[in-house]
């Protein structure tokens, strides 16, 4: 099995095709990248920028470059010595435009007799034999249906008609009643949907890859990539949605002849991958959380809690566990209620098990789940504990919960299987997409894959986790920014610096609330943090972000019931920082205060991520400063020519200082080149301890198998370090002479003062002098 030393994620779309990626491989090679990592490239909905809405799994998307584009990028990668990793989507297909998806079109036209009826996950009995499509503005819109050219039309939406189901003179309503599908008002989806989706996205329909022929047809093109030697590895999107993730991964390994596979799996603190998962690891959200917490000041937790309570108008800060229980119940009783009701229908109804109580009990168990899902029999204890917690919280459901437990533990039964598929959906929507926009004491902590109740991580705690990662997940990805992160790495790094400037932060929030009040205290904290982290940013970008953040939080406005007045107050707050001099001065002054410490955090987090155990990934463009917010902001076009020219200048000897954006490019390129070209320097992991008054401000480790490899030095809590007098006589012991790949300086064996080692940058990457 070929494995990568590092990867570089590219977002492939019509405006940046596979041919464009092919033309970039020489730059990636010079940057030090080992594998190019492509977002989904199978045929997706026309105009899709992300590619996760695949409509035809049998072909590479023509708008993304087609088969010729994949051949071109593969050829260019091979010539540059790069591997190729591709993101694929096994859980669902895009069905927003039925004419674009032959599988879905057949299902709508032929119903249960369609060959593809088995491929999609539909509860036909609940729909009275019809597939319910929540696309109408309301059920009254049935009067707006038309039959045109042998198709059912609803404005721009097109649907097939069953053979023999219509004749000239029939009304559109009558013809609609004879179809294998039923068009319904979109608000009915919460309770009456009868097909499995990706989360709550009605236009992404789940498919059943556990069925052999469905796997074969949906992976035929993927299989060809490996037969033809075009691709070296795969990233698997959302395996938690599958009925049998372990079985799927085993089948995938057979199909790809044992090639490198990563899964997009969020591991909660202390959680590990099931032993029967045939993959090399995750896409690195767990690593991201560990790195971020190194640069958060633990002393800030209490004052930030106090500020949170004040902004909420309460005596105490938000209770995160109570919050996520509430947000998850909001999801089970709201946008994913259809999924809960489908689970309840699998329990035989009786006087002892009334369906309403069964649905309530199932929702309560899911709301009490501490992880995304179990993988029975792996995780059996988690199910038992969640049921026990539910019984404690809701004792009146005890009888129902007792009856449900053996059914939930039966992995061979439909209820046990579907429950596992559903719990992750609720976790994602209730936590990542709701609570993370409500729990706002420090935005660094509410990132995908993180537990925000873990406020900070000590160097000793980080070292313990890295030793385990080296032992168990050395081929797992590490990352700091992805297409899904709520805030990019440099945005979070500056927000982390707030933890070292609490009095100034409190004064800034109070001042901004005077000048541009946001009538939702917790959301105000989130907005001012995000604006601080992303500054400078355009008015348009910030308008889009604050409205999305508020709707995701769902406290003062929402996607389904937007409050125009409240949202106007948000955009007015954004306008204030551009139009009111006092507000502009307050924001720019606070950003200026944090800037040097945010920069230090950025460089330190980056070098740790690039050199820690695992396979480091660089998200497109983040080799320079990148202060993005949540999607679509983090998927903006990247100026690669600028980066190409900057790298060439660095390699030609252009000077750079710590606050120059070239500093990050220097660090990234030297670390990536070293990992690719000198793998023997990264075969182990051992802490490097400092002695002296500022020892706690250093995070350092040796990646050699016997303590003689590449040594990473990084600064943590830089403002406190500065205010306490700097490094002073803090030092480390060098076992042998070393060379700093960033500065070119060399140091002899023995005691080395950090004032010398870190005189130019807050980081160093030392290699043995041979």
HELIX and SHEET records of a PDB file:
HELIX    1   1 UNK A   18  UNK A   31  1                                  14    
HELIX    2   2 UNK A   62  UNK A   64  5                                   3    
HELIX    3   3 UNK A   66  UNK A   79  1                                  14    
HELIX    4   4 UNK A   98  UNK A  100  5                                   3    
HELIX    5   5 UNK A  102  UNK A  110  1                                   9    
HELIX    6   6 UNK A  111  UNK A  113  5                                   3    
HELIX    7   7 UNK A  115  UNK A  117  5                                   3    
HELIX    8   8 UNK A  139  UNK A  144  5                                   6    
HELIX    9   9 UNK A  172  UNK A  177  1                                   6    
HELIX   10  10 UNK A  186  UNK A  188  5                                   3    
HELIX   11  11 UNK A  189  UNK A  192  1                                   4    
HELIX   12  12 UNK A  212  UNK A  218  1                                   7    
HELIX   13  13 UNK A  220  UNK A  227  1                                   8    
HELIX   14  14 UNK A  239  UNK A  241  5                                   3    
HELIX   15  15 UNK A  245  UNK A  255  1                                  11    
HELIX   16  16 UNK A  285  UNK A  294  1                                  10    
HELIX   17  17 UNK A  300  UNK A  312  1                                  13    
HELIX   18  18 UNK A  320  UNK A  332  1                                  13    
HELIX   19  19 UNK A  337  UNK A  345  1                                   9    
HELIX   20  20 UNK A  355  UNK A  367  1                                  13    
HELIX   21  21 UNK A  380  UNK A  393  1                                  14    
HELIX   22  22 UNK A  395  UNK A  397  5                                   3    
HELIX   23  23 UNK A  398  UNK A  408  1                                  11    
HELIX   24  24 UNK A  414  UNK A  427  1                                  14    
HELIX   25  25 UNK A  428  UNK A  432  3                                   5    
HELIX   26  26 UNK A  435  UNK A  437  5                                   3    
HELIX   27  27 UNK A  443  UNK A  445  5                                   3    
HELIX   28  28 UNK A  459  UNK A  472  1                                  14    
HELIX   29  29 UNK A  489  UNK A  497  1                                   9    
HELIX   30  30 UNK A  498  UNK A  500  5                                   3    
HELIX   31  31 UNK A  502  UNK A  515  1                                  14    
HELIX   32  32 UNK A  521  UNK A  534  1                                  14    
HELIX   33  33 UNK A  539  UNK A  553  1                                  15    
HELIX   34  34 UNK A  564  UNK A  579  1                                  16    
HELIX   35  35 UNK A  581  UNK A  611  1                                  31    
HELIX   36  36 UNK A  633  UNK A  635  5                                   3    
HELIX   37  37 UNK A  640  UNK A  651  1                                  12    
HELIX   38  38 UNK A  662  UNK A  677  1                                  16    
HELIX   39  39 UNK A  679  UNK A  682  5                                   4    
HELIX   40  40 UNK A  695  UNK A  697  5                                   3    
HELIX   41  41 UNK A  718  UNK A  723  1                                   6    
HELIX   42  42 UNK A  754  UNK A  757  1                                   4    
SHEET    1   A 8 UNK A 281  UNK A 282  0                                        
SHEET    2   A 8 UNK A 260  UNK A 263  1                                        
SHEET    3   A 8 UNK A 233  UNK A 236  1                                        
SHEET    4   A 8 UNK A  83  UNK A  88  1                                        
SHEET    5   A 8 UNK A  35  UNK A  38  1                                        
SHEET    6   A 8 UNK A   6  UNK A  10  1                                        
SHEET    7   A 8 UNK A 615  UNK A 619  1                                        
SHEET    8   A 8 UNK A 477  UNK A 478  1                                        
SHEET    1   B 2 UNK A  42  UNK A  44  0                                        
SHEET    2   B 2 UNK A  54  UNK A  60 -1                                        
SHEET    1   C 3 UNK A  92  UNK A  94  0                                        
SHEET    2   C 3 UNK A 201  UNK A 206 -1                                        
SHEET    3   C 3 UNK A 197  UNK A 198 -1                                        
SHEET    1   D 2 UNK A 131  UNK A 136  0                                        
SHEET    2   D 2 UNK A 181  UNK A 185  1                                        
SHEET    1   E 3 UNK A 146  UNK A 148  0                                        
SHEET    2   E 3 UNK A 151  UNK A 154 -1                                        
SHEET    3   E 3 UNK A 157  UNK A 160 -1                                        
SHEET    1   F 6 UNK A 686  UNK A 687  0                                        
SHEET    2   F 6 UNK A 698  UNK A 702 -1                                        
SHEET    3   F 6 UNK A 711  UNK A 715 -1                                        
SHEET    4   F 6 UNK A 763  UNK A 768 -1                                        
SHEET    5   F 6 UNK A 738  UNK A 740 -1                                        
SHEET    6   F 6 UNK A 746  UNK A 747 -1                                        
SHEET    1   G 2 UNK A 731  UNK A 734  0                                        
SHEET    2   G 2 UNK A 750  UNK A 753 -1                                        
END                                                                             
